[in-house]
Amino acid sequence: MKAIQVISCFTVFLLAFSCAPKKQVQQAEVNPVPKIGFPEKIASSTIYEANIRQHTPEGTFNAFANDLPRLKELGVDMIWVMPIHPIGEVNRKLPLGSYYSVQNYTAVNEEFGTIEDFKNLVKKIHELDMYIILDWVPNHTARDHAWTTEHPEYYTKDEKGEITYEKISDEDVWWDTALLNHKNPETRKAMIAEMRYWVEEADIDGFRCDHAGHEIPLYFWEEATAELDKIKDIFWLAEWEGARMHIEFDATYGWDLLGISEDIVKGTKTASDVADWIEEDMHEYGRTPFRLTMITNHDKNSWNGTIFERFGKDSHKTFATLIFTAYGIPMIYGGQEVGISKRLKFFEKDNIDWSDPLELQSFYKSLVALKKDNPALAAGNVGGITERINADENVYAFRREKGNNQVVGIFNLSDREQKLNLTDQSVAGKYNDYFTNQEFDLSATPLTLAPWQYLVFTRN
């Protein structure tokens, strides 16, 4: 009897053991690998700012859609479209007005096309496995937005009880706008409802939020993200500095890095200021937030000058390479990739010249690929930590590592010949430059760098 019991128990054990692997397979099928969402899924990406009005002679959604295959070939993954809404007539600036003076949040500017044209554009972008975010203006409307008469309580009033303007400084007053009051809960509800429309009806993938921290309380963004993130996974980019914004936003502007870069060209700052800023930025923001890096955008181009005016013909590629490799998530402004050499008019039609006389498009394509192909260069803590490997005042050299991938960047941020002196001998060795394939030997012997020379070494 005991023998039978032993055999029976042994049989049960074998059956249980033989079934175990099948149960594990079934468990794996029931619990698939979680899907990666924003912002991580664009950590190695490049954002492209599109100015619909100036991008093509037609200045329409449909004409812009024809350029999508080229942008896909360029390698960009996310397209930020500047405001597409009807522009106010009251106090309009020059003939066509400012994109940022919104007359109606749930309509499109008829000069760009129809709402169906825009939806088709979104669909085509998605078919190419790219994303689209909409430029959103939350802190003011046009002077003739319907709310100014139907809901004047939505706005900020002056001492006379009249709706006031958007004012950045005494010299920078936007008379064509009406400043909203987001302390009023009804204002916030109305704004979120307008944003909801574009997520639900047009299937956009997120928002670039204009002046996100100016006259807008953070609790507005708490309410907006809580409401809209329930609809779909969307990306939030704030045109603002400040670590607190990352309570709700995926990415913020690295404005200060752009300012330091321009000051280096002027001779008032050095490579060490870049190194200090990156260290201080990680200290203040941590390593998780995505920081948008750039050498131009619509504001810089129109009001402060082209990349050639601000960086010169010799250094603009150096700083473009720096922002693609050292830190953050990079952005290209439409026309930058072909070396646009004029300040685009902001309130008038002014076509981008796509002739690419300097053949820069291949350069930017290589930068986008460099970012995408090297995990160490991903934004935030998805990529590798930026560690400086020298102490020379005018040379910035760094190492970033992720898994088996290592990237070393070396930048002479001056118009004079400089020497690189390594402070970290662990990177010593022979490398080939990503751009020229020329071999270099990093060692205790100083490396001589030509004015504005940049080198990028990758290893896997």
Secondary structure, DSSP 8 states (H G I E B T S, - for coil): -HHHHHHHHHHHHHHHHHHHHHHHHHHHHHS------TTGGGTT--EEEE-HHHHSSS-SHHHHHTTHHHHHHHT--EEEE---S-B--TT--TTT--TTSBS-TTS--TTT--HHHHHHHHHHHHHTT-EEEEEE--SEEETT-THHHH-GGGB-B-TTS-B--EESSSS-EETTEEEB-TTSHHHHHHHHHHHHHHHHHS---EEEETTTTSS--HHHHHHHHHHHTTTS--EEEESS--GGGGGT-SEEE-HHHHHHHHHHHHTSS-HHHHHHHHHHHHHHH-SSSEEEE-S--HHIIIII--HHHHHHHHHHHHHHHHHHHSSSEEEEETTGGGT--S---SSS--------TT--HHHHHHHHHHHHH-GGG-SGGGS---EE-B--TTEEEEEEEETTEEEEEEEE-SSS-EEE-BS-GGG-EEEEBTTT--EEEESSS-EEE-TT-EEEEEE-
